[in-house]
Amino acid sequence: MKSMFYNCRNLINVNLSSLTINNEVNMEEMFSNCSNLINIGLPSFKTQKRANMQCKFSECEKLVNVYSSSFNAQNKTNMKEMFKYCYNLVNVDLSNFNSPNGANLESMFSNCQNLINVNLSSLNTQNSTLSGMFNGCRNLAYIDLSSFNINNNDISNLFSNCINLYKIKIHKNSFDEFKKIIDIEIIELAN
């Protein structure tokens, strides 16, 4: 599936939600440079092996909504720069993403300037790379990261250039790490 729709500049809507994937899969740059893609429904995904989704949607400049029905990868998942330069991305619901052994989330939403709603509630971030994950998300005002375990993870530049961020909900066990990188006045604690 690597580069399957790469550079398909006239592709507007894709619904792969009825597709089921049960094996190791490489979806690197699958929709990269699909500059007119607006909406995408992701397939149900279950694998005991590794999943690579690096740059999967990078430079999909008009992409607005992304939702997933089910995602379960038992081994570490690579989502580095998955939505990088998706300037018009507003809503991302990845609440069904399960990666129990961690993930590379480096620069995942980098420069998603219009991102407002992100649901990553079931994502396991233990043993994950988070640096630059929300870098340049200028319209992101509130985010709930209470499910994130950031201890011993690289969180450098996690919220760089997030100029409108006013509230971050985190788990109380992550407070000491977060207070190193952001103003504690914007932190809301969850149990």
Secondary structure by P-SEA (a helix, b strand, c coil): ccccccccccccccccccccccccccccccccccccccbbbbcbbbbcbbbbbcccccccccccbbbbcbbbbccbbbbcccccccccccbbbcccccccccccccccccccccccccccccccccccccccccccccccccccccccccccccccccccccccccbbbbcccaaaaaaaccccccccccc
